[in-house]
């Protein structure tokens, strides 16, 4: 079971994990309505290292990225659900639209993103190169997305 950690604690936590010889993989996202695509993505992400740290967009950040009406689930609920997954070790919230600064602070060994990105389009690519962080791109599960779920529910209600 994972643990929610404050942003102020995560740098020291990861430093301690590195000192213990552990490898750390990080990923980020909104994880608004958790679905099988998210679970498979997180399981695959965990396979790249000993410890998985999920950088979770705060409610403010999700609203900035996705617009009004999002997130559906608040940050506390999203963090608790993520922490309940056996593959997730730590969850840390961030308010910015991008995890660039947090990634630069924690310096994971591996970083994962969806396969809709490449190193050329990855906003964090310069940070990954600077910190010698390996990047892995993970394919999505066809048809599984929070947007699809919201659209399906809205269609059933209308």
Secondary structure, DSSP 8 states (H G I E B T S, - for coil): --EE--HHHHHHHHHHHHHTT--EEEEEE---S--HHHHHHHHHHHTTSSEEEEEEE-HHHHHHHH-TT--SS-HHHHHHHHHTSTT--EEEEE-SSSSHHHHHHH--SEEEEETT--TTT-TTHHHHHHTT-EEEEE---TT--HHHHHHHHHHHH-
